């Protein structure tokens, strides 16, 4: 339906030739005061009439200004513009994050191990020398040739009550490249008479199955490449000693990269 001008000049409260334009693939609603609406691509307020492009009829039409609910139309239109701006800002932020992530991934060495990127530099963590302590003796635990298992309880330990590899910050984000496809995670170690205990093994007689007791830390993990993961704790860590471990459940196959977390100089918000 095409409306023609009436003698009513209520539209003069609006600036002459005020133009309002919104372009969208599916259009938007131009509300009328009787509760109905037209789906339009754009509209212009021209003193006593509103000129709009009808999506339904693919043509320009006009309607008296006093029949149009401009306040409702503009309110919804502005809300939609604000949402589109938020979405665009979120997309830009995500693009920047992905760009920085790709840059960091390209910096990570191809050798298996634990890494941390800080101020554009890659920090490489040394693997820990693990030892197994049982009631008879203490043996170095090697990933290639694990020590023979003895039924009973054993502890997996690292020499020293504190790690020399210190991190300032309670929520570190690591890159971890697996040595092989095995399980991995972060554990809190416990200081005990000159050593840090990584895990306590309960070894079942005959089957030699290992039941491991550890202080596992809840983490987020994101695979960012073949065998490469980005890992970080789900909540801030308590200051103390930890280790990233790679292991096979039920066996004595385990490797570890130890580190010590200290509170930053200034308060850290998470």
LUMRONU-272026 format. One record per residue (C-alpha): chain; x negated, y, z negated. Coordinates in Angstrom, 2 decimals, decimal comma. Each point is the difference from the previous one (the first is absolute). Example, Ala and Ser with C-alpha at 12.3 -4.5 7.8 and 13.67 -1.06 7.14 Angstrom:
# residues 2
A  -12,30  -4,50  -7,80
A  -1,37  3,44  0,66
# end
This chain:
# residues 270
A  0,00  0,00  0,00
A  -1,26  3,51  0,89
A  0,88  2,89  -2,31
A  0,16  3,58  1,31
A  -0,64  3,20  -1,90
A  2,66  1,33  -2,33
A  0,39  3,54  -1,29
A  -1,38  -1,08  -3,38
A  -3,43  1,48  -0,61
A  -0,88  -1,65  -3,33
A  -3,25  -1,17  1,53
A  -1,37  3,53  -0,24
A  -1,25  -0,80  -3,49
A  -2,74  -1,89  1,80
A  -2,81  1,77  1,86
A  0,74  0,48  3,65
A  -1,37  -2,76  2,22
A  -1,26  -2,04  -2,96
A  -1,28  -3,24  1,52
A  -0,19  -3,31  -1,83
A  -1,43  -2,96  1,85
A  -0,63  -3,59  -1,04
A  -1,05  -2,66  2,44
A  0,38  -3,71  -0,77
A  0,45  -3,15  2,00
A  3,35  -0,81  -1,63
A  1,11  3,59  -0,61
A  1,52  1,37  -3,19
A  3,40  1,05  -1,28
A  1,50  3,43  0,56
A  2,71  0,05  -2,70
A  3,35  1,73  0,40
A  2,03  1,41  -2,88
A  2,82  -2,51  0,62
A  -2,38  -2,84  -0,94
A  -0,76  -1,19  3,52
A  -3,29  0,46  1,82
A  -1,75  -0,07  3,37
A  -3,22  -1,91  0,55
A  -2,31  2,53  1,61
A  -3,59  0,27  1,20
A  -0,28  3,70  -0,94
A  2,14  3,04  -0,66
A  -0,23  3,79  -0,03
A  2,04  2,48  -2,00
A  0,96  2,88  2,29
A  1,87  2,61  -2,06
A  3,61  -1,31  0,06
A  -0,60  -3,37  1,65
A  -2,21  -3,04  -0,27
A  -1,50  -1,38  3,17
A  -1,09  -3,65  -0,23
A  -1,15  -2,83  2,23
A  2,32  -2,98  -0,41
A  -1,70  -3,38  -0,06
A  3,30  -1,71  0,82
A  0,76  2,07  3,08
A  -3,55  0,97  1,02
A  1,01  3,62  0,48
A  -0,06  3,41  -1,70
A  3,20  1,01  -1,81
A  1,17  2,84  -2,23
A  2,15  0,31  -3,11
A  1,04  2,98  -2,17
A  -2,40  0,57  -2,87
A  2,79  0,09  -2,60
A  0,89  -3,62  0,81
A  -3,52  -1,28  -0,72
A  -1,29  -0,97  -3,44
A  -3,48  1,44  0,46
A  -0,95  -0,41  -3,65
A  0,59  -3,75  0,05
A  -1,58  -0,35  3,44
A  -3,11  1,93  -0,99
A  -0,27  -1,79  -3,36
A  -0,02  -3,42  1,64
A  -2,22  1,20  2,83
A  -2,58  1,42  -2,42
A  0,06  -3,14  -2,12
A  -0,70  -2,01  3,13
A  -2,84  2,33  1,02
A  -1,50  -0,33  -3,50
A  0,17  -3,80  0,22
A  -1,66  0,06  3,40
A  -2,77  2,24  -1,37
A  -0,55  -2,37  -2,94
A  -0,14  -2,97  2,36
A  -2,47  1,82  2,26
A  -2,18  0,92  -3,01
A  0,11  -3,60  -1,23
A  -0,98  -1,25  3,46
A  -2,90  2,47  0,13
A  -1,16  -1,08  -3,46
A  0,21  -3,66  0,98
A  -1,95  0,67  3,21
A  -2,72  1,78  -2,01
A  -0,12  -2,88  -2,47
A  -0,27  -2,58  2,78
A  -2,76  2,03  1,65
A  -1,98  0,17  -3,25
A  0,59  -3,71  -0,59
A  -1,32  -0,91  3,46
A  -3,03  2,18  -0,64
A  -0,71  -1,73  -3,32
A  0,53  -3,47  1,45
A  -2,58  0,78  2,68
A  -2,53  0,78  -2,75
A  0,33  -3,34  -1,81
A  -2,87  -2,44  0,68
A  0,78  -3,36  1,63
A  -1,68  -1,93  -2,82
A  2,33  -1,52  -2,61
A  0,16  1,89  -3,26
A  1,50  2,85  -1,99
A  -0,17  3,62  1,19
A  1,25  3,41  -1,09
A  0,20  3,12  2,20
A  -0,59  3,29  -1,80
A  -0,76  3,46  1,43
A  -0,57  -1,52  3,43
A  -2,54  -2,54  -1,25
A  0,30  -3,76  -0,42
A  -1,04  -1,51  -3,29
A  -0,93  -3,69  0,05
A  0,39  -2,08  -3,16
A  -2,46  -2,74  -0,86
A  1,44  -3,48  -0,53
A  -0,26  -1,24  -3,57
A  -2,06  -3,02  -1,01
A  2,55  -2,23  -1,68
A  -0,91  -2,57  -2,63
A  2,07  -2,81  -1,47
A  -0,32  -0,62  -3,73
A  1,22  -3,27  -1,46
A  -0,71  -1,85  -3,22
A  -3,19  -1,53  1,47
A  -1,74  2,74  2,00
A  0,29  3,14  2,13
A  -0,41  -0,32  3,77
A  -0,15  2,50  2,85
A  3,13  -0,34  2,11
A  -0,73  0,11  3,72
A  2,73  0,35  2,60
A  -1,71  -2,37  2,44
A  -0,73  -2,76  -2,51
A  2,14  0,35  -3,17
A  -1,32  -1,56  -3,21
A  1,34  -3,42  -1,03
A  3,15  0,23  -2,09
A  0,13  -1,26  -3,56
A  3,40  -0,86  -1,49
A  1,11  2,43  -2,68
A  -0,21  3,78  -0,24
A  -2,59  2,18  1,75
A  -0,41  3,75  0,41
A  -1,01  1,83  3,18
A  -2,31  2,84  -1,03
A  -2,08  2,93  1,23
A  -3,07  1,05  -1,97
A  0,31  3,28  -1,92
A  2,93  1,48  -1,88
A  0,36  2,88  2,48
A  -0,30  0,20  3,79
A  -2,65  2,32  1,43
A  2,34  0,76  2,94
A  2,04  2,91  -1,39
A  3,09  1,60  1,57
A  1,40  3,33  -1,19
A  3,77  -0,16  0,40
A  2,69  -2,25  -1,39
A  1,60  -1,04  3,28
A  -2,81  -0,90  2,42
A  0,83  -1,06  3,55
A  -2,30  -2,64  1,46
A  -0,57  -1,62  3,35
A  -0,60  -3,70  -0,38
A  -1,26  -2,26  2,77
A  0,55  -3,68  -0,69
A  -2,81  -2,54  0,27
A  2,64  -2,52  1,11
A  3,78  -0,37  -0,12
A  0,53  -0,36  -3,73
A  1,98  1,67  -2,75
A  -1,34  3,15  -1,60
A  0,89  2,61  -2,59
A  -1,24  2,24  -2,78
A  -0,54  -1,29  -3,55
A  -0,91  1,76  -3,23
A  -3,14  -1,51  -1,54
A  -0,52  -0,44  -3,74
A  -3,25  0,87  -1,80
A  -1,31  -2,84  -2,17
A  -3,50  -0,26  -1,54
A  -2,04  1,49  2,83
A  2,21  -1,20  2,86
A  3,26  0,83  1,73
A  2,48  -2,84  0,32
A  1,68  -0,06  3,43
A  2,15  -3,08  -0,58
A  0,46  -2,95  -2,31
A  0,19  -3,37  1,75
A  1,87  -2,93  -1,44
A  -1,28  -3,02  1,92
A  2,31  -3,00  0,11
A  -1,77  -3,37  -0,50
A  -0,24  -2,46  2,92
A  1,61  2,31  2,60
A  -2,39  2,85  -0,84
A  2,77  2,45  0,83
A  -0,75  3,49  -1,30
A  2,70  1,95  -1,79
A  -1,20  3,59  -0,18
A  0,95  2,49  -2,71
A  -0,69  3,60  1,11
A  1,11  3,55  -0,75
A  1,40  0,75  3,45
A  0,70  3,62  0,98
A  3,11  0,82  2,03
A  -1,14  1,39  3,33
A  1,25  1,21  3,34
A  -1,67  -1,45  3,08
A  0,15  1,02  3,64
A  -1,65  -1,98  2,78
A  -1,73  2,51  2,26
A  -2,06  -2,33  2,17
A  -1,09  -3,59  0,50
A  -0,95  -1,17  -3,48
A  -0,07  3,62  -1,21
A  2,33  1,29  -2,70
A  0,61  3,28  -1,75
A  0,73  -0,68  -3,68
A  0,83  2,19  -2,97
A  1,61  -0,45  -3,45
A  3,74  0,55  -0,19
A  -0,51  2,27  -3,02
A  -2,98  1,82  -1,57
A  -2,55  -2,32  -1,60
A  -1,14  0,26  -3,58
A  -3,67  1,02  -0,22
A  -2,10  -3,15  -0,14
A  -1,52  -2,79  2,07
A  1,61  -1,80  2,91
A  -0,85  -2,19  2,96
A  1,42  -0,74  3,42
A  0,00  -3,79  0,33
A  0,45  -2,32  2,95
A  0,98  -3,56  -0,92
A  1,69  -3,26  0,89
A  2,66  -0,89  -2,54
A  -0,53  -3,33  -1,77
A  -3,74  -0,14  0,79
A  -3,21  1,58  -1,27
A  -0,49  1,99  3,23
A  -0,27  3,63  -1,05
A  -1,94  3,18  0,84
A  0,13  3,37  -1,73
A  -0,94  3,66  0,45
A  -0,07  1,78  -3,37
A  0,52  3,69  -0,81
A  0,65  2,26  -2,96
A  2,79  2,59  -0,04
A  -0,44  3,22  -1,97
A  2,41  2,90  -0,42
A  -0,74  2,95  2,31
A  -1,33  3,23  -1,43
A  3,37  1,70  0,54
A  3,38  -1,50  -0,64
A  1,20  -2,13  2,93
A  3,63  0,11  1,03
A  1,61  -3,08  1,58
# end
